[in-house]
Amino acid sequence: MNIVVIGAGAVGGYFGGKLAEAGVPVTFLVRKKRKQQLEAEGLRIQSVHGNFTIQPQCVLSADEVENPDLVIIAVKNYQLDGAMKDLETFVRRGAKILPLMNGVQHIERLVSSFGSEKILGGLCYVESTLNELGDIIQKSMMQDIVFGSLSSATDASFLQEVEATFKTSGVNVKLTSEILTEIWTKYIFLVTLSGITTATRNPIGLALNDPAALAFLTDLVEELTNLARTLEIKLSKDFSNQMINKIKKSNPEMTSSMHRDLQKGLPLELESLQGAILKMADEKKVATPCTRAIYALLHPFTQGSMTH
């Protein structure tokens, strides 16, 4: 299976690197500066699962890839516009797209552009970041990918081949028939984690150990769960309690990519996470005061204007 990874950052670089290290043919579609960096230094990963360096195959355009089978897109939501032309080329050449992106709205856009049979639903759990040298630092045991079909037309054997390919890399992979439920489960987790950690400028442990902050976190999870049910997403009866307990059991040092982006002075994925929740809630006339409060507090930093 020939795999293309769009973006060699904290997520795409990690999972693409794991696949390449296992001998899977992987091509990274990157920008010129990143290509020069990777060709000079290699793709270096420092991980709790073991450090390694590979010499990646890199291209600057989709036109350079002849036979793509699967394209993993692992970019920030605000970078999707810039990737659409390359995705169009890949789809035209027979590839299916697996987005490992935050939020839910990108799925609607990809399906409307290319058709549900060309897009897989996907998500990942990994705590990783780029350091100032461009190395990928992966900090926790989480290295999970969950994916599934969005269309009954998707060939089951292709899905099984994708699953088997990921397994060769040593990451935890799950093929599910309930991918939208899985995506929303992560979405609720991420909107909560990113909102709390970025608003407090601290890892999750600070909020978990403060009664007022923990009460706010609990209300936030419950309002997000209520919205998901209103949108007819299948969730278990005890979903909100399970999610709150999961967060409580998190490593107190765990934080979000949004918090790290704020620290680095980078743009935030605020619109595709909390902003998208507010739009969906407004359409359904569902009250989301906790999300609205976090959105308002973080909105001044959307373009990464925080002094750091």
PAZAPA-4460 file (N, C-alpha, C; in steps of 0.05 Angstrom, whole numbers, plus 32768, in hexadecimal, padded with zeros to 4 digits):
% residues 308
    n_x    n_y    n_z   ca_x   ca_y   ca_z    c_x    c_y    c_z   seq   type   mol
   8011   7FE8   8000   8000   8000   8000   8012   8019   8000     1      M     A
   800D   802A   7FEC   801C   8043   7FEA   800E   8059   7FFA     2      N     A
   801B   8064   800E   800E   8078   801F   801B   8093   801B     3      I     A
   800B   80A8   8019   8014   80C3   8019   800B   80D1   8032     4      V     A
   801D   80E0   803F   8016   80EF   8056   8019   810D   8050     5      V     A
   8003   811B   8052   8004   8138   804E   800A   8145   8069     6      I     A
   8021   8150   806B   802A   815C   8084   803C   8149   8093     7      G     A
   8054   8153   8099   8067   8143   80A9   806B   8150   80C4     8      A     A
   8055   8158   80D0   8056   8165   80EA   8053   8151   8101     9      G     A
   8047   815A   8117   8046   814A   812F   8036   8131   812B    10      A     A
   8020   8132   811B   800F   811B   8118   8017   810B   80FE    11      V     A
   8017   8118   80E8   801E   810B   80CF   803A   8100   80CF    12      G     A
   804D   810F   80DA   8068   8106   80DC   806C   80EE   80EE    13      G     A
   805C   80EE   8104   805F   80D7   8116   8054   80BD   810A    14      Y     A
   803B   80BE   8101   802F   80A5   80F6   803C   809E   80DC    15      F     A
   8041   80B1   80CB   804F   80AB   80B2   806B   80A0   80B7    16      G     A
   8079   80AB   80CB   8093   80A2   80D2   8092   8085   80DC    17      G     A
   807E   807F   80EC   807C   8063   80F6   8077   804F   80DF    18      K     A
   8066   8058   80CC   8061   8046   80B5   807A   8042   80A5    19      L     A
   8088   8058   809F   80A0   8056   808F   80B6   8045   809C    20      A     A
   80B8   8049   80B7   80CC   8039   80C5   80C6   801B   80C3    21      E     A
   80AC   8014   80C1   80A4   7FF8   80BF   80A6   7FEE   80A3    22      A     A
   80AF   7FFE   8090   80B3   7FF5   8074   809C   7FFB   8061    23      G     A
   8088   8009   806B   8071   8010   8059   807A   8027   8046    24      V     A
   8074   8026   802C   807B   803C   801A   806B   8055   8022    25      P     A
   8079   8069   802C   806C   8082   8035   8079   809A   8027    26      V     A
   8069   80AC   801C   8073   80C4   8010   8067   80DC   8020    27      T     A
   8077   80EF   8028   806E   8106   8036   806C   811E   8023    28      F     A
   8054   8129   8022   804F   8142   8012   8053   8159   8025    29      L     A
   8068   8169   8021   806F   817E   8034   8076   8198   8025    30      V     A
   8079   81AD   8035   8082   81C6   8029   80A0   81C6   8025    31      R     A
   80AA   81D8   8015   80C6   81D9   800C   80D9   81D9   8024    32      K     A
   80D4   81EB   8037   80E6   81EE   804E   80E7   81D4   805F    33      K     A
   80D0   81C7   8063   80CF   81AE   8072   80DD   8198   8062    34      R     A
   80DA   8198   8048   80E8   8183   8037   8106   8186   803A    35      K     A
   8110   819E   8039   812D   81A3   803C   8136   819A   8057    36      Q     A
   8127   81A0   806C   812E   8198   8087   812F   817A   808A    37      Q     A
   811A   816C   807F   8119   814F   8082   812E   8141   8072    38      L     A
   8134   814C   805A   8149   813F   804A   8165   8143   8056    39      E     A
   8168   8159   8065   8182   815E   8071   8186   8150   808C    40      A     A
   8170   814F   809C   8172   8144   80B7   8164   8129   80BB    41      E     A
   8153   8122   80A8   8142   810A   80AC   812A   8111   80BD    42      G     A
   8117   80FF   80BD   80FF   8102   80CF   8106   80F5   80E9    43      L     A
   810A   8105   80FE   8113   80FB   8118   80FB   80FB   812C    44      R     A
   80F7   80E4   8138   80E1   80E0   814A   80EC   80D7   8165    45      I     A
   80E5   80E7   817A   80EC   80DF   8195   80D2   80D7   81A3    46      Q     A
   80CF   80BE   81AA   80B6   80B3   81B3   80BA   80A1   81CB    47      S     A
   80A5   80A0   81DC   80A5   808D   81F3   80A5   8070   81E9    48      V     A
   809E   806C   81CF   809F   8052   81C3   80B9   804B   81B6    49      H     A
   80CC   805E   81B7   80E7   805A   81AB   80ED   8070   8197    50      G     A
   8106   8079   8199   810F   808E   8186   8118   8081   816C    51      N     A
   8114   8090   8156   811E   8087   813C   8120   809E   8129    52      F     A
   8130   809A   8114   8133   80AE   80FE   8130   809F   80E4    53      T     A
   8121   80AB   80D2   811F   80A0   80B7   8127   80B5   80A2    54      I     A
   812E   80AC   808B   8132   80BF   8075   811A   80BE   8063    55      Q     A
   8107   80D1   8066   80ED   80CF   8059   80EE   80D6   803C    56      P     A
   80DB   80CA   802D   80D7   80D1   8011   80C4   80EA   8011    57      Q     A
   80CD   8100   8007   80BD   8119   8008   80B8   8124   7FEC    58      C     A
   80A0   812F   7FE8   8099   813D   7FCF   808C   8158   7FD6    59      V     A
   808B   8169   7FC2   807F   8184   7FC6   8064   8186   7FB9    60      L     A
   805D   8172   7FA8   8043   8174   7F9A   8038   8158   7F96    61      S     A
   801D   8157   7F95   8010   813D   7F90   8016   8132   7F75    62      A     A
   801E   8143   7F62   8025   813B   7F47   803C   8128   7F47    63      D     A
   804D   8128   7F5C   8065   8117   7F5D   805F   80FB   7F67    64      E     A
   8046   80F6   7F6E   803F   80DB   7F79   802D   80CD   7F65    65      V     A
   8036   80B6   7F5B   8028   80A9   7F45   8012   8096   7F4E    66      E     A
   8016   8086   7F63   8003   8071   7F6A   7FFB   8072   7F87    67      N     A
   7FEE   8087   7F90   7FE6   8088   7FAC   7FCE   8077   7FB2    68      P     A
   7FD0   8067   7FC7   7FB9   8057   7FD0   7FA9   8064   7FE7    69      D     A
   7FB8   806F   7FFA   7FAC   807C   8011   7FBB   8096   8017    70      L     A
   7FAC   80AB   801B   7FB8   80C5   8022   7FAF   80CC   803E    71      V     A
   7FC2   80CF   8050   7FBC   80D8   806B   7FC1   80F6   806C    72      I     A
   7FAC   8105   8073   7FAF   8122   8075   7FAF   8129   8093    73      I     A
   7FC5   8134   809C   7FC9   813A   80B8   7FD3   8157   80BB    74      A     A
   7FC1   8169   80B5   7FC8   8186   80B7   7FB4   8194   80C9    75      V     A
   7FB9   81AC   80D0   7FA6   81BD   80DF   7F8E   81C3   80CD    76      K     A
   7F77   81C6   80D9   7F5F   81CB   80C9   7F62   81E4   80B7    77      N     A
   7F6F   81F9   80C1   7F72   8211   80B1   7F86   820E   809A    78      Y     A
   7F93   81F6   8098   7FA5   81F0   8082   7F98   81DF   806D    79      Q     A
   7F7E   81D7   8071   7F71   81C5   805E   7F6D   81D2   8043    80      L     A
   7F67   81EC   8043   7F63   81FA   8029   7F7B   81F5   8017    81      D     A
   7F93   81F8   8022   7FAB   81F6   8012   7FB1   81DA   8008    82      G     A
   7FA4   81C6   8014   7FA8   81AA   800C   7F94   819F   7FF8    83      A     A
   7F7F   81AE   7FF3   7F69   81A3   7FE3   7F71   819C   7FC6    84      M     A
   7F82   81AD   7FBA   7F8B   81A7   7F9F   7F9A   818D   7F9D    85      K     A
   7FAC   8189   7FB0   7FBB   8170   7FB1   7FA9   8158   7FB6    86      D     A
   7F96   815B   7FC8   7F83   8146   7FCD   7F73   813E   7FB4    87      L     A
   7F6B   8152   7FA5   7F5D   814D   7F8C   7F6E   813C   7F79    88      E     A
   7F87   8142   7F78   7F99   8132   7F67   7F9B   8116   7F71    89      T     A
   7F9F   8112   7F8A   7FA1   80F7   7F95   7F88   80E7   7F91    90      F     A
   7F70   80F3   7F95   7F57   80E5   7F91   7F54   80DD   7F73    91      V     A
   7F5C   80EF   7F62   7F5A   80E9   7F45   7F6C   80D2   7F3E    92      R     A
   7F81   80CE   7F4D   7F94   80B8   7F47   7F8D   809F   7F57    93      R     A
   7F76   809F   7F64   7F6C   8086   7F6F   7F6F   8083   7F8D    94      G     A
   7F79   8098   7F9B   7F7D   8095   7FB8   7F64   809A   7FC8    95      A     A
   7F63   808E   7FDF   7F4F   8095   7FF3   7F5D   80A7   8008    96      K     A
   7F4D   80B8   8015   7F57   80CC   8028   7F50   80C4   8044    97      I     A
   7F64   80C4   8056   7F60   80BF   8073   7F68   80D8   8082    98      L     A
   7F55   80E9   808A   7F5C   8100   809A   7F61   80FA   80B7    99      P     A
   7F78   8102   80C2   7F7D   8101   80DE   7F7F   811D   80E8   100      L     A
   7F68   812B   80E8   7F67   8147   80EF   7F54   814B   8106   101      M     A
   7F56   8162   8113   7F45   8168   812A   7F2A   8172   8120   102      N     A
   7F15   816D   8130   7EFB   8177   8129   7EEA   8164   8118   103      G     A
   7ED4   816F   810D   7EC2   815F   80FD   7EBC   816C   80E2   104      V     A
   7EBE   8186   80DF   7EB4   8193   80C7   7EC5   818D   80AF   105      Q     A
   7EDE   8186   80B2   7EEF   817F   809B   7EE4   8166   808D   106      H     A
   7ED7   8154   809B   7ECC   813C   808F   7EB6   8144   807B   107      I     A
   7EA4   8156   8084   7E8F   815F   8072   7E9A   816B   8059   108      E     A
   7EAF   817B   805C   7EBB   8188   8044   7EC7   8174   8031   109      R     A
   7ED6   8161   803C   7EE3   814D   802B   7ECF   813C   801D   110      L     A
   7EBA   8134   802B   7EA5   8123   801F   7E97   8133   8009   111      V     A
   7E91   814C   800E   7E82   815C   7FFA   7E94   8160   7FE1   112      S     A
   7EAE   8161   7FE5   7EC1   8166   7FCF   7EC7   814D   7FBF   113      S     A
   7EC9   8136   7FCC   7ED4   811E   7FBF   7EC1   8106   7FC0   114      F     A
   7EAC   8107   7FD1   7E9A   80F0   7FD3   7EA1   80DF   7FEB   115      G     A
   7E8D   80D4   7FF8   7E92   80C4   8010   7EA2   80AB   800B   116      S     A
   7EA0   80A0   7FF3   7EAF   8087   7FED   7ECD   808C   7FEB   117      E     A
   7ED5   80A5   7FE8   7EF2   80AC   7FE6   7EFE   80B4   8001   118      K     A
   7EED   80B9   8015   7EF6   80C3   802F   7EF1   80AE   8045   119      I     A
   7F06   80A9   8054   7F02   8098   806C   7EFF   80AB   8084   120      L     A
   7EEF   80A2   8098   7EEE   80B1   80B1   7F06   80A8   80C1   121      G     A
   7F13   80BB   80CE   7F2A   80B4   80DE   7F31   80C7   80F4   122      G     A
   7F3F   80BE   8108   7F48   80CF   811E   7F60   80C1   812A   123      L     A
   7F6F   80D0   813A   7F86   80C5   8148   7F88   80D0   8164   124      C     A
   7F94   80C1   8175   7F9B   80CB   8190   7FBA   80C9   8193   125      Y     A
   7FC7   80DF   8194   7FE4   80E0   8197   7FEC   80FB   81A4   126      V     A
   7FFD   80FA   81B7   8007   8113   81C3   8023   8118   81B8   127      E     A
   8025   8128   81A3   803F   812D   8196   8041   814B   818E   128      S     A
   8059   8154   818B   805E   816F   8183   8078   8171   8174   129      T     A
   807D   8187   8166   8096   818C   8159   80A7   819E   816B   130      L     A
   80C1   8198   816E   80D2   81AA   817D   80DE   81BE   8169   131      N     A
   80F0   81CF   8174   80FA   81E5   8163   810D   81DB   814D   132      E     A
   8115   81C2   814F   8126   81B6   813A   8116   81A7   8125   133      L     A
   80FC   81A6   8129   80EB   8197   8116   80E9   817A   811C   134      G     A
   80F3   8171   8133   80F0   8155   813C   80D4   8151   8148   135      D     A
   80CA   8139   8146   80B0   8132   8151   80B5   8126   816D   136      I     A
   80A8   8132   8181   80AA   8129   819C   808F   811D   81A4   137      I     A
   808F   8103   81A9   8076   80F5   81B0   8078   80EC   81CD   138      Q     A
   8065   80F5   81DD   8069   80F6   81FA   8059   80E2   820A   139      K     A
   8045   80D4   81FF   8035   80C2   820F   8031   80A7   8201   140      S     A
   8025   8094   820F   8022   8079   8203   800D   8079   81EC   141      M     A
   7FFD   808E   81EB   7FE8   808F   81D6   7FF5   8091   81BA   142      M     A
   7FEE   807E   81A9   7FF5   807F   818D   7FDF   8070   817D   143      Q     A
   7FC7   807A   817F   7FAF   806C   8176   7FA3   8079   815D   144      D     A
   7F9B   8068   814A   7F8C   8070   8133   7F72   8061   8132   145      I     A
   7F5C   806F   812D   7F42   8063   812A   7F37   806C   810F   146      V     A
   7F2D   8059   80FF   7F23   8061   80E4   7F0D   804F   80DC   147      F     A
   7EFE   8057   80C8   7EE8   8047   80BD   7EDD   8054   80A4   148      G     A
   7ECB   8045   8098   7EBF   804E   807F   7EA8   8062   8084   149      S     A
   7EA5   8075   8072   7E8F   8087   8072   7E7A   807F   805D   150      L     A
   7E80   806B   804E   7E6F   8063   8037   7E6E   8044   8035   151      S     A
   7E56   803A   802F   7E54   801D   802C   7E62   8013   8013   152      S     A
   7E6A   8026   8001   7E78   801F   7FE8   7E95   8019   7FED   153      A     A
   7EA0   8020   8004   7EBC   801B   8009   7EC2   7FFD   800B   154      T     A
   7ED7   7FF5   7FFD   7EDF   7FD9   7FFC   7EE9   7FD0   8017   155      D     A
   7EDD   7FBB   8022   7EE5   7FB1   803C   7F02   7FA7   803D   156      A     A
   7F0B   7F9C   8027   7F26   7F92   8025   7F3A   7FA9   8027   157      S     A
   7F33   7FC0   801C   7F44   7FD8   801D   7F47   7FE1   803A   158      F     A
   7F31   7FE2   8049   7F31   7FE9   8065   7F43   7FD6   8075   159      L     A
   7F41   7FBD   806F   7F51   7FA9   807E   7F6E   7FAC   8077   160      Q     A
   7F74   7FB3   805E   7F90   7FB8   8057   7F9C   7FD0   8065   161      E     A
   7F8B   7FE5   8068   7F94   7FFD   8077   7F9A   7FF5   8094   162      V     A
   7F88   7FE6   80A0   7F8B   7FDD   80BB   7FA4   7FCD   80BF   163      E     A
   7FA9   7FBA   80AD   7FC1   7FA9   80AE   7FDA   7FBA   80AB   164      A     A
   7FD9   7FCE   809A   7FF1   7FDE   8095   7FF8   7FEE   80AE   165      T     A
   7FE5   7FFA   80BB   7FEA   8008   80D4   7FF5   7FF6   80E9   166      F     A
   7FEA   7FDD   80EA   7FF3   7FCB   80FF   8011   7FC4   80FC   167      K     A
   801B   7FC4   80E3   8037   7FBE   80DF   8049   7FD3   80EC   168      T     A
   803F   7FEB   80F0   804F   8001   80FA   804F   8001   8119   169      S     A
   803F   7FF0   8125   803F   7FEE   8142   802C   8002   8151   170      G     A
   801D   8013   8142   800A   8024   814F   7FF1   8015   8155   171      V     A
   7FE1   801F   8166   7FC7   8013   816C   7FB3   801C   8157   172      N     A
   7FA6   800A   814A   7F93   8011   8134   7F79   8003   8139   173      V     A
   7F63   8011   8133   7F48   8005   8137   7F37   800C   811E   174      K     A
   7F2D   7FF7   8111   7F1A   7FFB   80FB   7EFE   7FF8   8107   175      L     A
   7EEE   800D   8103   7ED4   800D   8110   7EBD   8012   80FB   176      T     A
   7EA6   8008   8101   7E8E   800D   80F1   7E7E   8025   80FC   177      S     A
   7E88   8030   8112   7E7B   8048   811E   7E8E   805F   811F   178      E     A
   7E99   8067   8108   7EAE   807A   8108   7EA4   8096   8110   179      I     A
   7E8B   809D   8109   7E82   80B8   8111   7E7F   80BB   812F   180      L     A
   7E76   80A5   813C   7E76   80A5   815A   7E92   80A9   8165   181      T     A
   7EA5   809B   8159   7EC1   809D   8162   7ECC   80B9   815E   182      E     A
   7EC5   80C5   8147   7ECF   80E0   8141   7EC4   80F4   8155   183      I     A
   7EAA   80F2   815A   7E9E   8104   816D   7EA8   8100   818A   184      W     A
   7EAE   80E7   8191   7EB9   80E1   81AB   7ED4   80F0   81AF   185      T     A
   7EE5   80EE   819A   7EFE   80FD   819C   7EF9   811B   819A   186      K     A
   7EE6   8124   818A   7EE1   8140   8187   7ED9   814D   81A2   187      Y     A
   7EC7   813F   81B0   7EBF   8149   81CA   7ED7   814A   81DE   188      I     A
   7EE7   8134   81DD   7EFF   8134   81EE   7F11   814B   81E7   189      F     A
   7F15   814F   81CD   7F29   8164   81C5   7F1F   8180   81CA   190      L     A
   7F05   8185   81C5   7EFA   81A0   81CA   7EFD   81A6   81E8   191      V     A
   7EF8   8192   81F9   7EFB   8196   8215   7F18   819A   821D   192      T     A
   7F2A   8188   8215   7F46   8189   821C   7F53   81A3   8212   193      L     A
   7F4F   81A9   81F8   7F5B   81C1   81ED   7F51   81DA   81FA   194      S     A
   7F37   81DB   81FF   7F2B   81F3   820A   7F35   81F8   8226   195      G     A
   7F35   81E3   8237   7F3D   81E6   8253   7F5B   81EC   8255   196      I     A
   7F6C   81DD   8247   7F89   81E1   824A   7F92   81FB   823E   197      T     A
   7F86   8204   8228   7F8E   821D   821C   7F84   8235   822B   198      T     A
   7F6C   8233   8235   7F61   8249   8245   7F70   824D   825F   199      A     A
   7F79   8237   826C   7F88   8239   8285   7FA6   823B   8281   200      T     A
   7FAF   8238   8268   7FCB   8239   8261   7FDB   8224   8272   201      R     A
   7FCE   820D   8276   7FDB   81F8   8286   7FD2   81DC   827D   202      N     A
   7FE1   81C7   8283   7FD8   81AC   827E   7FBE   81A7   828E   203      P     A
   7FB1   8190   8287   7F96   818B   8291   7F95   8188   82B0   204      I     A
   7FAC   8180   82BC   7FAC   817B   82D9   7FA3   8193   82E9   205      G     A
   7FAA   81AB   82E0   7FA2   81C4   82EE   7F84   81C5   82F2   206      L     A
   7F75   81C1   82DC   7F58   81C3   82DD   7F4C   81AC   82ED   207      A     A
   7F58   8194   82EB   7F4D   817D   82F9   7F50   8180   8317   208      L     A
   7F63   8190   8320   7F68   8193   833D   7F5B   81AD   8348   209      N     A
   7F4C   81BB   8338   7F3E   81D3   8341   7F20   81CE   833F   210      D     A
   7F11   81D0   8355   7EF5   81CA   8355   7EE4   81DA   8341   211      P     A
   7EE9   81F4   833F   7EDA   8205   832D   7EE0   81FE   8310   212      A     A
   7EFA   81F9   830A   7F01   81F2   82EE   7EF7   81D7   82E7   213      A     A
   7EF7   81C4   82FA   7EED   81A9   82F4   7ECF   81AA   82F0   214      L     A
   7EC0   81BA   82FE   7EA3   81BD   82FA   7E9E   81C8   82DF   215      A     A
   7EAE   81DC   82D6   7EAB   81E7   82BB   7EB0   81D2   82A6   216      F     A
   7EC5   81C2   82AA   7ECC   81AD   8297   7EB5   8199   8295   217      L     A
   7EA9   8192   82AB   7E93   817F   82AB   7E7B   818B   829C   218      T     A
   7E75   81A4   82A0   7E5F   81B1   8292   7E64   81B2   8274   219      D     A
   7E7E   81B6   826D   7E86   81B8   8251   7E81   819D   8243   220      L     A
   7E8A   8187   8250   7E86   816D   8244   7E68   8167   8241   221      V     A
   7E58   816E   8254   7E3B   8168   8253   7E2D   8178   823D   222      E     A
   7E36   8191   8239   7E29   81A1   8223   7E32   8197   8208   223      E     A
   7E4A   818E   8205   7E53   8182   81EB   7E45   8168   81E5   224      L     A
   7E41   8158   81FA   7E33   813F   81F7   7E16   8144   81EE   225      T     A
   7E0A   8158   81FA   7DEE   815F   81F3   7DEC   8168   81D6   226      N     A
   7DFF   8177   81CD   7DFF   8180   81B1   7E02   8168   819E   227      L     A
   7E15   8156   81A5   7E19   813E   8194   7DFF   812D   8192   228      A     A
   7DF1   812A   81A8   7DD8   811B   81A7   7DC3   8129   8196   229      R     A
   7DC3   8144   8198   7DB0   8153   8188   7DB6   814F   816A   230      T     A
   7DCF   814C   8163   7DD8   8147   8148   7DD5   812A   8140   231      L     A
   7DC9   8119   8152   7DC4   80FD   814D   7DDD   80EC   814A   232      E     A
   7DF2   80F4   8159   7E0A   80E4   815B   7E05   80CE   8170   233      I     A
   7E0B   80B5   8169   7E06   809F   817C   7E1B   809F   8192   234      K     A
   7E12   80A5   81AA   7E23   80A4   81C2   7E17   8093   81D7   235      L     A
   7E27   8087   81E8   7E1C   8076   81FD   7E0D   8087   8211   236      S     A
   7DFB   807A   8220   7DEA   8089   8234   7DFB   8097   8249   237      K     A
   7E11   808B   8250   7E22   8096   8265   7E3A   80A5   825A   238      D     A
   7E38   80AF   8241   7E4F   80B9   8233   7E5D   80CF   8242   239      F     A
   7E4E   80E3   824C   7E5B   80FB   8258   7E6A   80F3   8271   240      S     A
   7E5F   80E1   8282   7E6E   80D8   8299   7E87   80C9   8292   241      N     A
   7E85   80B8   827D   7E9C   80A9   8274   7EB2   80BC   826A   242      Q     A
   7EAA   80D1   825B   7EBE   80E3   8251   7ECB   80F3   8268   243      M     A
   7EBB   80FC   827B   7EC6   810B   8292   7ED9   80FA   82A2   244      I     A
   7ED2   80E0   82A6   7EE4   80CE   82B4   7EFE   80C9   82A4   245      N     A
   7EFC   80C7   828A   7F14   80C4   8279   7F27   80DB   827D   246      K     A
   7F1B   80F3   827C   7F2C   810B   827F   7F39   810C   829B   247      I     A
   7F29   8105   82AF   7F34   8105   82CB   7F4B   80F2   82CE   248      K     A
   7F4B   80DC   82BE   7F60   80C8   82C0   7F79   80CF   82AF   249      K     A
   7F77   80E5   82A1   7F8D   80ED   828F   7FA6   80F4   829F   250      S     A
   7FBC   80F1   8293   7FD5   80FA   829E   7FD3   8118   82A4   251      N     A
   7FD7   8122   82BC   7FD4   813E   82C2   7FE6   8150   82B2   252      P     A
   7FFB   8145   82A6   800C   8155   8295   8003   8157   8278   253      E     A
   7FED   8149   8272   7FE4   8149   8256   7FD9   8164   824F   254      M     A
   7FDF   816D   8237   7FD4   8186   822D   7FCB   8182   8210   255      T     A
   7FC3   8197   8203   7FB9   8196   81E8   7FCB   81A3   81D4   256      S     A
   7FC8   819C   81BA   7FD7   81AA   81A5   7FD0   81C7   81A4   257      S     A
   7FB7   81CE   81AB   7FAF   81EA   81AA   7FBE   81FA   81C0   258      M     A
   7FC1   81EE   81D7   7FD0   81FB   81EC   7FED   81FF   81E3   259      H     A
   7FF9   81EB   81D7   8015   81ED   81CE   8017   8202   81B7   260      R     A
   8003   8203   81A6   8003   8217   8190   8002   8234   819C   261      D     A
   7FF1   8237   81B1   7FEF   8251   81BE   800A   8259   81CA   262      L     A
   8018   8246   81D7   8032   824B   81E3   8046   8253   81CE   263      Q     A
   8044   8247   81B6   8057   824D   81A0   804F   8266   8190   264      K     A
   8038   8272   8196   802F   8289   8187   8024   8282   816C   265      G     A
   801B   8269   8168   8011   8260   814E   7FF3   8263   814D   266      L     A
   7FE7   8263   8135   7FCA   8264   8132   7FBD   824D   8141   267      P     A
   7FA4   8251   814A   7F95   823D   8158   7F7F   8231   8147   268      L     A
   7F79   8217   814C   7F63   820A   813D   7F48   8210   814B   269      E     A
   7F45   8228   8155   7F2D   8230   8164   7F14   822D   8154   270      L     A
   7F14   8236   813B   7EFC   8236   812B   7EF2   821A   8125   271      E     A
   7F04   8207   8120   7EFC   81EC   8119   7EF6   81DB   8131   272      S     A
   7EFD   81E4   8149   7EF7   81D5   8162   7EDF   81E3   8170   273      L     A
   7EE5   81F7   8181   7ED0   8205   818F   7EBD   8214   817D   274      Q     A
   7EC8   8222   8169   7EB8   8231   8156   7EA3   8221   8148   275      G     A
   7EAC   8209   813F   7E99   81F7   8131   7E83   81EE   8143   276      A     A
   7E89   81E9   815C   7E75   81E1   8170   7E60   81F7   8172   277      I     A
   7E69   8210   8174   7E56   8226   8176   7E44   8229   815E   278      L     A
   7E4E   8225   8146   7E3E   8226   812E   7E29   8211   812D   279      K     A
   7E31   81F8   8134   7E1E   81E2   8134   7E09   81E6   814A   280      M     A
   7E11   81F0   8161   7DFF   81F5   8177   7DEB   820B   8170   281      A     A
   7DF4   8220   8163   7DE2   8236   815B   7DCD   822C   8147   282      D     A
   7DD6   821B   8135   7DC3   8210   8121   7DAD   81FF   812E   283      E     A
   7DB5   81F0   8143   7DA2   81DF   8151   7D95   81EC   8169   284      K     A
   7D9D   8205   816E   7D92   8214   8186   7D98   8205   81A0   285      K     A
   7DB1   81FB   81A2   7DBA   81EE   81BA   7DCD   8201   81CA   286      V     A
   7DC8   8204   81E3   7DD9   8216   81F3   7DF4   8209   81F9   287      A     A
   7E09   8219   81F4   7E25   820F   81F9   7E35   8226   8207   288      T     A
   7E2D   822E   821F   7E3A   8245   822C   7E57   8240   8233   289      P     A
   7E5F   8228   823A   7E7B   8222   8241   7E8D   8224   8228   290      C     A
   7E84   8219   8212   7E93   821B   81F9   7E95   8238   81F1   291      T     A
   7E80   8246   81F3   7E80   8263   81EB   7E93   8273   81FC   292      R     A
   7E95   826D   8216   7EA8   827B   8227   7EC5   8276   821F   293      A     A
   7ECB   825C   821A   7EE6   8256   8212   7EED   8262   81F7   294      I     A
   7EDA   8261   81E4   7EDE   826D   81CA   7EE4   828B   81CD   295      Y     A
   7ED5   8299   81DD   7ED9   82B6   81E1   7EF4   82BC   81ED   296      A     A
   7EFD   82AC   8200   7F16   82B1   820E   7F2E   82AC   81FB   297      L     A
   7F2C   8299   81E9   7F42   8292   81D7   7F41   82A0   81BC   298      L     A
   7F2B   82AB   81B5   7F28   82B7   819B   7F3D   82CD   8195   299      H     A
   7F46   82DD   81A8   7F5A   82F1   81A2   7F75   82E5   8198   300      P     A
   7F79   82CB   819E   7F92   82BE   8197   7F90   82AB   817E   301      F     A
   7F79   82AD   8170   7F74   829B   815A   7F8B   829B   8145   302      T     A
   7F96   82B2   8140   7FAC   82B4   812C   7FC8   82B2   8138   303      Q     A
   7FC9   82AA   8151   7FE3   82A5   815D   7FF1   82BD   8167   304      G     A
   7FE2   82D1   8171   7FEE   82EA   8178   7FF8   82EC   8194   305      S     A
   7FF7   82D6   81A3   7FFF   82D7   81BF   801D   82DB   81C1   306      M     A
   8026   82EC   81D3   8043   82EF   81D8   804D   82D6   81E6   307      T     A
   8063   82CB   81DC   806D   82B2   81E8   808B   82B3   81EB   308      H     A
***
